């Protein structure tokens, strides 16, 4: 709760043994208030995408890229 996305992503890196790369530093201006306990990675990614207005793509088995949503 009340954490910038950068800190949330660091925790997710450890929890899921996956590496996230943020291609937009603007999203780090936000503060997240969310409960990711008992959620799978797919659900968490969808929550982040909707909350931060971003999209994500799997670059490899252990890498996920996060991008600003473009209209």
Secondary structure as UniProt FT lines:
FT   STRAND          3..4
FT   HELIX           5..16
FT   STRAND          19..22
FT   HELIX           25..29
FT   STRAND          31..32
FT   TURN            37..38
FT   HELIX           41..52
FT   STRAND          54..60
FT   TURN            61..62
FT   STRAND          63..68
//
